[in-house]
Amino acid sequence: MSTVADRAGSRRRRSGSRSNPLRSNRDFFLLWTGAGLSLLGSRVGSVAYPLLVLWHTGSPAAAGLVGFAAQLPQLVVQLPAGAFVDRWDRRRVMIACDLGRCLLVGSVAVAVLFGRVWVAHLMVVAFLEVSLTVFYRLAERAAVRNLVSADDLPTAMSANEARSRAATLLGQPGGSFLFTATRSAPFVFTALAHLGSLITLLMIRTPLQQPREPARRNIRREIAQGIAWVNRQPFLRAVMVLVAVTNVFFQGLSLALLVIIHDQDGPPWVVGLTLGVAGIGGALGALNATWWTRRFSLPAVLLGGLAAWAVLMPLVAVVRNPVLLGLTFAGMSYVGGLFNVTGGVYQVQITPDALQARVNSVLTLIGSGTNSLGMLAGGFLLDRAGVTDTALGIGAGMVLLLFGSLLSSTVRRGDRSVRERI
């Protein structure tokens, strides 16, 4: 069954207008812009939460608890969210998520304004806000293929990843600067960003999914269908296990960065400056993804990126200059941006439309479900062992993971059905 976007793409090909196929795609631009505003708000909030806790309590463990609550939805919400998003109208899901997040983040802004900051309140809000974000991102990611042609999908996914990295580049430094100005400002900004996303969603005209056949629904069966499909993809499954382990490492390293700046009595904006440099690396990785995948197979890109991480991660144990830290994280983020584009295109292309959200939820569960444990463990390790020993342990773990990947025939061979290329 062809989508509206496929037919539109065919008309553009016949007319020869292929210089910039997404420029005139109104609804994709609205979705891209609205999701960008939402991401920008989330990035501002993501740095504001740990800054608020760490500067309010001085405890890495308390910051780890809030981070644990923020990451927990990746573990407990993903699978049911995928089934419900494939069942419900994607546009309505995204609208409801924006409304809910606006109210939740607004409650934090009010609490900070009145000087009533409680770790328990922040944990509850962080958990609920990220739970809604899980629903939103599953719906938005699945909707893209219904707004662009099949030929334009890699470009659209690359634009989405570049948007995500740009949101990180702007949001994390912006969040720290807003926090320096006044501690409620980043939360007010985040609430307004979700409101802007809501407005763009209301303007989209094209359906964000293909027509669904009426059928009796069984949530367990629907979740099982997504799991079974992923289980039949050995290369994809192996890659996501690698991503899961590295994401745990990155949770500890990200918290270590905050502790380094805090222990040096640096102002909060230094955190944002360092993360901003890192964000540039991620954006460049996303923008250059097509260059890499045209020249190297997916397994080669994967193994090369893991090798780069094995070199860069241990440097956090010894580097203390904020600019050099930013460059170190920029290198790691470059690889992350490259991975997200190549993996995202591969997953969207091989997954049936009716399974998009469920499959994505399973993959996100595998890849990010343990993030909450990484944040929790990272906070307590930093409290007990300090930054140097924690970062060295993470670096050693990354080296072992690289050697394990090199020994895996599944990772080395890749998926021959797609000729190992995007």
GUMARVEX-644161 format. One line per 8 residues: number of its first residue (from 1); their letters; for each residue x, y, z of C-alpha. Coordinates in nm, 4 decimals, padded with zeros to 6 digits. Layout:
N
NUM	A	X:Y:Z ~ ...
***
This chain:
422
1	MSTVADRA	00.0000:00.0000:00.0000 ~ 00.1492:00.3357:-00.0997 ~ 00.1346:00.6295:00.1365 ~ 00.0384:00.9861:00.0583 ~ 00.4061:01.0737:00.0949 ~ 00.5059:00.8036:-00.1582 ~ 00.2610:00.9422:-00.4152 ~ 00.3846:01.2948:-00.3512
9	GSRRRRSG	00.7411:01.1777:-00.3974 ~ 00.6486:01.0129:-00.7286 ~ 00.5007:01.3392:-00.8546 ~ 00.8168:01.5274:-00.7583 ~ 01.0336:01.2723:-00.9386 ~ 00.8218:01.3003:-01.2548 ~ 00.8448:01.6766:-01.2438 ~ 01.2216:01.6616:-01.1970
17	SRSNPLRS	01.2141:01.8744:-00.8820 ~ 01.4666:01.6825:-00.6739 ~ 01.7183:01.9507:-00.5748 ~ 01.5708:01.9841:-00.2253 ~ 01.2706:01.7507:-00.1981 ~ 01.1902:01.8290:00.1656 ~ 01.1905:02.2065:00.1307 ~ 00.8352:02.2239:-00.0050
25	NRDFFLLW	00.7002:01.9463:00.2191 ~ 00.4847:02.1602:00.4508 ~ 00.3675:01.8899:00.6898 ~ 00.7110:01.7337:00.7318 ~ 00.8485:02.0803:00.8057 ~ 00.5792:02.1356:01.0700 ~ 00.6478:01.7973:01.2310 ~ 01.0227:01.8555:01.2151
33	TGAGLSLL	00.9898:02.2027:01.3673 ~ 00.7460:02.1013:01.6413 ~ 00.9504:01.7996:01.7431 ~ 01.2573:02.0231:01.7386 ~ 01.0950:02.2650:01.9828 ~ 00.9955:01.9729:02.2033 ~ 01.3492:01.8323:02.1916 ~ 01.4985:02.1722:02.2677
41	GSRVGSVA	01.2780:02.2035:02.5742 ~ 01.3675:01.8520:02.6862 ~ 01.7404:01.9213:02.6453 ~ 01.7108:02.2409:02.8502 ~ 01.5293:02.0443:03.1214 ~ 01.7712:01.7520:03.1078 ~ 02.0618:01.9695:03.2193 ~ 01.8507:02.1829:03.4556
49	YPLLVLWH	01.7339:01.8885:03.6704 ~ 02.0805:01.7626:03.7765 ~ 02.2091:02.1205:03.8117 ~ 01.9188:02.2053:04.0421 ~ 01.9726:01.8948:04.2567 ~ 02.3528:01.9101:04.2668 ~ 02.3697:02.2824:04.3406 ~ 02.0816:02.2560:04.5915
57	TGSPAAAG	02.2042:01.9493:04.7827 ~ 02.5714:01.9093:04.6822 ~ 02.5110:01.5330:04.6567 ~ 02.5954:01.3305:04.3411 ~ 02.3817:01.0495:04.4887 ~ 02.0739:01.2771:04.5010 ~ 02.1401:01.3860:04.1426 ~ 02.1698:01.0182:04.0530
65	LVGFAAQL	01.8295:00.9462:04.2096 ~ 01.6591:01.2137:03.9990 ~ 01.8463:01.0855:03.6950 ~ 01.7313:00.7330:03.7790 ~ 01.3678:00.8486:03.7884 ~ 01.4120:01.0287:03.4553 ~ 01.5595:00.7191:03.2872 ~ 01.3261:00.4607:03.4432
73	PQLVVQLP	01.0496:00.5063:03.1793 ~ 01.2929:00.3729:02.9191 ~ 01.2741:00.0439:03.1090 ~ 00.9124:00.0194:03.2241 ~ 00.7119:00.2283:02.9742 ~ 00.8658:00.1434:02.6361 ~ 00.6865:-00.1816:02.5504 ~ 00.3296:-00.0820:02.6400
81	AGAFVDRW	00.3883:00.2621:02.4858 ~ 00.4871:00.1027:02.1542 ~ 00.1727:-00.1097:02.1443 ~ -00.0545:00.1804:02.2338 ~ 00.1058:00.4182:01.9835 ~ 00.0539:00.1635:01.7033 ~ -00.3072:00.1314:01.8191 ~ -00.3937:00.4994:01.8725
89	DRRRVMIA	-00.3924:00.8015:01.6437 ~ -00.0326:00.9256:01.6418 ~ -00.1217:01.2931:01.6091 ~ -00.3544:01.2831:01.9093 ~ -00.0959:01.0998:02.1160 ~ 00.1620:01.3689:02.0475 ~ -00.0831:01.6492:02.1297 ~ -00.1736:01.4883:02.4631
97	CDLGRCLL	00.1953:01.4415:02.5451 ~ 00.2758:01.8063:02.4821 ~ -00.0113:01.9202:02.7044 ~ 00.0935:01.6884:02.9870 ~ 00.4592:01.7836:02.9726 ~ 00.3767:02.1532:02.9728 ~ 00.1799:02.1146:03.2969 ~ 00.4372:01.8910:03.4659
105	VGSVAVAV	00.7369:02.1106:03.3943 ~ 00.5324:02.4154:03.4888 ~ 00.4851:02.2663:03.8366 ~ 00.8647:02.2545:03.8814 ~ 00.8968:02.6182:03.7736 ~ 00.6369:02.7169:04.0344 ~ 00.8100:02.5105:04.3047 ~ 01.1460:02.6720:04.2329
113	LFGRVWVA	00.9943:03.0212:04.2257 ~ 00.8521:02.9678:04.5750 ~ 01.1671:02.8002:04.7084 ~ 01.0042:02.4618:04.7627 ~ 01.2518:02.2242:04.5966 ~ 01.2040:01.8612:04.6988 ~ 01.3965:01.5731:04.5498 ~ 01.0859:01.3509:04.5680
121	HLMVVAFL	00.8823:01.6024:04.3649 ~ 01.1554:01.6261:04.1020 ~ 01.1715:01.2466:04.0796 ~ 00.7959:01.2176:04.0206 ~ 00.7887:01.4944:03.7605 ~ 01.0963:01.3598:03.5828 ~ 00.9449:01.0113:03.5625 ~ 00.6086:01.1331:03.4293
129	EVSLTVFY	00.7582:01.3845:03.1872 ~ 00.9945:01.1304:03.0325 ~ 00.7125:00.8735:03.0167 ~ 00.5145:01.1154:02.8007 ~ 00.8287:01.1839:02.5983 ~ 00.8576:00.8106:02.5257 ~ 00.5060:00.8109:02.3769 ~ 00.5769:01.1315:02.1837
137	RLAERAAV	00.9017:01.0134:02.0271 ~ 00.7646:00.6735:01.9288 ~ 00.4727:00.8435:01.7537 ~ 00.6904:01.1080:01.5862 ~ 00.9497:00.8599:01.4633 ~ 00.6841:00.6282:01.3203 ~ 00.5045:00.9192:01.1511 ~ 00.7979:01.0363:00.9398
145	RNLVSADD	00.7684:00.7695:00.6706 ~ 00.4078:00.8793:00.6083 ~ 00.5120:01.2359:00.5285 ~ 00.8065:01.1758:00.2946 ~ 00.8744:00.9484:-00.0004 ~ 01.0811:00.6336:00.0350 ~ 01.3662:00.7998:-00.1573 ~ 01.3623:01.0955:00.0800
153	LPTAMSAN	01.3556:00.8869:00.3984 ~ 01.7347:00.8770:00.4578 ~ 01.7526:01.2541:00.4127 ~ 01.4576:01.3044:00.6477 ~ 01.6107:01.0781:00.9134 ~ 01.9430:01.2572:00.8824 ~ 01.7623:01.5905:00.9214 ~ 01.5863:01.4554:01.2303
161	EARSRAAT	01.9109:01.3415:01.3892 ~ 02.0810:01.6708:01.3044 ~ 01.7837:01.8460:01.4644 ~ 01.8253:01.6326:01.7749 ~ 02.1946:01.7131:01.7952 ~ 02.1302:02.0823:01.7337 ~ 01.8744:02.0770:02.0149 ~ 02.1430:01.9308:02.2404
169	LLGQPGGS	02.3948:02.1867:02.1178 ~ 02.1601:02.4755:02.1968 ~ 01.9573:02.3297:02.4828 ~ 02.2215:02.2114:02.7257 ~ 02.4305:02.5309:02.7196 ~ 02.1088:02.7329:02.7110 ~ 01.9714:02.5444:03.0104 ~ 02.2850:02.6096:03.2139
177	FLFTATRS	02.2904:02.9804:03.1234 ~ 01.9214:03.0142:03.2111 ~ 01.9868:02.8324:03.5389 ~ 02.2702:03.0744:03.6161 ~ 02.0382:03.3697:03.5541 ~ 01.7536:03.2346:03.7658 ~ 01.6859:02.8765:03.8678 ~ 01.3253:02.8727:03.7464
185	APFVFTAL	01.4048:03.0039:03.3970 ~ 01.4968:02.6707:03.2279 ~ 01.1729:02.5107:03.3447 ~ 00.9632:02.8029:03.2216 ~ 01.1397:02.7787:02.8861 ~ 01.0778:02.4038:02.8626 ~ 00.7051:02.4461:02.9288 ~ 00.6820:02.7116:02.6553
193	AHLGSLIT	00.8731:02.4888:02.4113 ~ 00.6200:02.2087:02.4561 ~ 00.3434:02.4620:02.3980 ~ 00.5078:02.5643:02.0695 ~ 00.5288:02.1999:01.9653 ~ 00.1573:02.1622:02.0354 ~ 00.0748:02.4533:01.8045 ~ 00.2673:02.3026:01.5105
201	LLMIRTPL	00.0956:01.9663:01.5575 ~ -00.2449:02.1299:01.5310 ~ -00.1458:02.2677:01.1886 ~ -00.0508:01.9331:01.0277 ~ -00.3022:01.8111:00.7672 ~ -00.1603:01.4796:00.6404 ~ -00.2493:01.1623:00.8348 ~ 00.0518:01.0397:01.0306
209	QQPREPAR	-00.0231:00.6710:00.9738 ~ -00.1681:00.4359:00.7170 ~ -00.5324:00.3244:00.7562 ~ -00.5790:00.0521:01.0163 ~ -00.8085:-00.2447:00.9711 ~ -01.0651:-00.2730:01.2542 ~ -00.9698:-00.5650:01.4774 ~ -00.9982:-00.6903:01.8306
217	RNIRREIA	-00.7011:-00.5665:02.0302 ~ -00.4912:-00.7581:02.2778 ~ -00.2108:-00.5590:02.4359 ~ -00.0039:-00.8654:02.5258 ~ -00.0317:-01.0077:02.1766 ~ 00.0622:-00.6747:02.0200 ~ 00.3695:-00.6384:02.2407 ~ 00.4650:-00.9992:02.1656
225	QGIAWVNR	00.4439:-00.9283:01.7905 ~ 00.6996:-00.6491:01.8229 ~ 00.9314:-00.8649:02.0342 ~ 00.9005:-01.1592:01.7955 ~ 00.9841:-00.9437:01.4938 ~ 01.2984:-00.8057:01.6590 ~ 01.3959:-01.1557:01.7704 ~ 01.4076:-01.2569:01.4037
233	QPFLRAVM	01.6677:-00.9848:01.3279 ~ 01.9985:-01.1130:01.4759 ~ 02.2162:-00.8239:01.3570 ~ 01.9741:-00.5580:01.4813 ~ 01.9386:-00.7378:01.8135 ~ 02.3157:-00.7651:01.8604 ~ 02.3672:-00.3983:01.7812 ~ 02.1069:-00.2916:02.0358
241	VLVAVTNV	02.2731:-00.4982:02.3086 ~ 02.5983:-00.3136:02.2367 ~ 02.4116:00.0169:02.2489 ~ 02.2572:-00.0812:02.5835 ~ 02.5960:-00.1353:02.7455 ~ 02.7508:00.1814:02.6029 ~ 02.4495:00.3883:02.7127 ~ 02.5085:00.2716:03.0709
249	FFQGLSLA	02.8681:00.3910:03.0394 ~ 02.7583:00.7294:02.9077 ~ 02.5207:00.7857:03.1996 ~ 02.8111:00.7558:03.4404 ~ 03.0367:00.9761:03.2268 ~ 02.7729:01.2487:03.1917 ~ 02.7257:01.2633:03.5673 ~ 03.1044:01.2610:03.6137
257	LLVIIHDQ	03.1249:01.5729:03.3969 ~ 02.8871:01.7594:03.6277 ~ 03.0824:01.6477:03.9347 ~ 03.4129:01.7623:03.7812 ~ 03.2777:02.1127:03.7181 ~ 03.1065:02.1283:04.0586 ~ 03.4177:02.0144:04.2472 ~ 03.6252:02.2792:04.0704
265	DGPPWVVG	03.3781:02.5431:04.1975 ~ 03.2886:02.6272:03.8396 ~ 02.9645:02.8173:03.7722 ~ 02.6766:02.6217:03.6142 ~ 02.7263:02.7859:03.2752 ~ 03.0617:02.6069:03.2406 ~ 02.8666:02.2809:03.2262 ~ 02.6637:02.4224:02.9401
273	LTLGVAGI	02.9732:02.5432:02.7564 ~ 03.1328:02.2006:02.7812 ~ 02.8159:02.0255:02.6680 ~ 02.7801:02.2770:02.3857 ~ 03.1193:02.1782:02.2465 ~ 03.0110:01.8143:02.2748 ~ 02.6869:01.8949:02.0939 ~ 02.8786:02.0284:01.7940
281	GGALGALN	03.0408:01.6873:01.7604 ~ 02.7056:01.5117:01.7681 ~ 02.5564:01.7414:01.5048 ~ 02.8562:01.6880:01.2750 ~ 02.8282:01.3119:01.3190 ~ 02.4635:01.3204:01.2169 ~ 02.5287:01.5435:00.9161 ~ 02.8213:01.3287:00.7978
289	ATWWTRRF	02.6420:00.9956:00.8413 ~ 02.5552:00.9629:00.4714 ~ 02.9222:01.0158:00.3757 ~ 03.0337:00.7302:00.6006 ~ 02.7606:00.4846:00.5019 ~ 02.8236:00.5365:00.1313 ~ 03.1834:00.4281:00.1772 ~ 03.1726:00.1666:00.4512
297	SLPAVLLG	02.9480:-00.1229:00.5465 ~ 02.7301:-00.1024:00.8560 ~ 02.9536:-00.3464:01.0526 ~ 03.2617:-00.1391:00.9625 ~ 03.0927:00.1826:01.0808 ~ 02.9832:00.0092:01.4012 ~ 03.3204:-00.1412:01.4900 ~ 03.5084:00.1754:01.4011
305	GLAAWAVL	03.2803:00.3808:01.6253 ~ 03.3212:00.1398:01.9164 ~ 03.6992:00.1617:01.8761 ~ 03.6817:00.5417:01.8905 ~ 03.4793:00.5221:02.2126 ~ 03.7327:00.2807:02.3651 ~ 04.0026:00.5442:02.3106 ~ 03.8010:00.8484:02.4238
313	MPLVAVVR	03.6145:00.7257:02.7333 ~ 03.9210:00.6717:02.9595 ~ 04.0335:01.0305:02.8935 ~ 03.7584:01.1563:03.1270 ~ 03.9643:01.0119:03.4138 ~ 04.2523:01.2543:03.3553 ~ 04.1220:01.5561:03.1602 ~ 04.0017:01.8467:03.3761
321	NPVLLGLT	04.0098:02.1487:03.1442 ~ 03.6487:02.2296:03.0410 ~ 03.7417:02.2907:02.6753 ~ 03.9387:01.9649:02.6497 ~ 03.6543:01.7833:02.8240 ~ 03.4170:01.9316:02.5697 ~ 03.6369:01.8113:02.2832 ~ 03.6544:01.4626:02.4363
329	FAGMSYVG	03.2769:01.4452:02.4671 ~ 03.2458:01.5971:02.1172 ~ 03.4373:01.3021:01.9760 ~ 03.2122:01.0574:02.1576 ~ 02.9012:01.2482:02.0477 ~ 03.0199:01.2456:01.6848 ~ 03.0107:00.8666:01.6911 ~ 02.6724:00.8734:01.8646
337	GLFNVTGG	02.5227:01.0987:01.5978 ~ 02.6602:00.8754:01.3234 ~ 02.5185:00.5637:01.4912 ~ 02.1743:00.7167:01.5439 ~ 02.1309:00.8118:01.1779 ~ 02.2582:00.4865:01.0273 ~ 02.0721:00.2714:01.2781 ~ 01.7546:00.4777:01.2489
345	VYQVQITP	01.7411:00.4566:00.8696 ~ 01.8115:00.0836:00.8790 ~ 01.5364:00.0172:01.1360 ~ 01.2723:00.2305:00.9637 ~ 01.3419:00.0770:00.6226 ~ 01.3158:-00.2865:00.7305 ~ 01.0183:-00.2526:00.9695 ~ 00.6537:-00.2733:00.8482
353	DALQARVN	00.4565:00.0470:00.9101 ~ 00.2019:-00.1226:01.1395 ~ 00.4875:-00.2412:01.3636 ~ 00.6964:00.0769:01.3656 ~ 00.6204:00.1985:01.7197 ~ 00.6257:-00.1490:01.8746 ~ 00.9574:-00.2396:01.7144 ~ 01.1054:00.0965:01.8070
361	SVLTLIGS	00.9839:00.0505:02.1643 ~ 01.1507:-00.2917:02.1867 ~ 01.4756:-00.1532:02.0460 ~ 01.4672:00.1455:02.2796 ~ 01.3973:-00.0861:02.5728 ~ 01.7010:-00.2950:02.4824 ~ 01.9197:00.0062:02.4086 ~ 01.8153:00.2497:02.6824
369	GTNSLGML	01.6259:00.0444:02.9388 ~ 01.9314:00.0115:03.1608 ~ 02.0086:00.3863:03.1524 ~ 01.8305:00.4315:03.4836 ~ 02.0613:00.1765:03.6463 ~ 02.3612:00.3460:03.4875 ~ 02.2625:00.6818:03.6334 ~ 02.1897:00.5329:03.9760
377	AGGFLLDR	02.5114:00.3299:03.9866 ~ 02.7117:00.6222:03.8490 ~ 02.5920:00.8533:04.1257 ~ 02.6870:00.6130:04.4035 ~ 03.0189:00.5166:04.2414 ~ 03.1155:00.8814:04.2069 ~ 03.0257:00.9327:04.5731 ~ 03.2339:00.6355:04.6876
385	AGVTDTAL	03.5191:00.6011:04.4360 ~ 03.5509:00.9478:04.2845 ~ 03.5719:01.0609:03.9246 ~ 03.9092:00.9111:03.8315 ~ 03.8426:00.5523:03.9379 ~ 03.4869:00.5582:03.8025 ~ 03.5981:00.6860:03.4601 ~ 03.8859:00.4360:03.4421
393	GIGAGMVL	03.6451:00.1520:03.5213 ~ 03.4090:00.2676:03.2466 ~ 03.6985:00.2923:03.0002 ~ 03.8111:-00.0605:03.0803 ~ 03.4582:-00.1864:03.0290 ~ 03.4459:-00.0184:02.6870 ~ 03.7697:-00.1862:02.5783 ~ 03.6307:-00.5270:02.6770
401	LLFGSLLS	03.3098:-00.4531:02.4852 ~ 03.5096:-00.3664:02.1727 ~ 03.7001:-00.6963:02.1835 ~ 03.3762:-00.8868:02.2374 ~ 03.2277:-00.7172:01.9284 ~ 03.5309:-00.8056:01.7171 ~ 03.4884:-01.1705:01.8172 ~ 03.1158:-01.1758:01.7296
409	STVRRGDR	03.0475:-01.3193:01.3831 ~ 02.6974:-01.1664:01.3868 ~ 02.8368:-00.8154:01.4307 ~ 03.1155:-00.8658:01.1753 ~ 02.8840:-01.0045:00.9055 ~ 02.5988:-00.7593:00.9536 ~ 02.2709:-00.7946:00.7674 ~ 02.3478:-00.9346:00.4222
417	SVRERI	01.9843:-00.8904:00.3154 ~ 02.0392:-00.5150:00.2825 ~ 02.3955:-00.5525:00.1503 ~ 02.5187:-00.3956:00.4750 ~ 02.4562:-00.0454:00.3431 ~ 02.1993:00.2305:00.3758
***
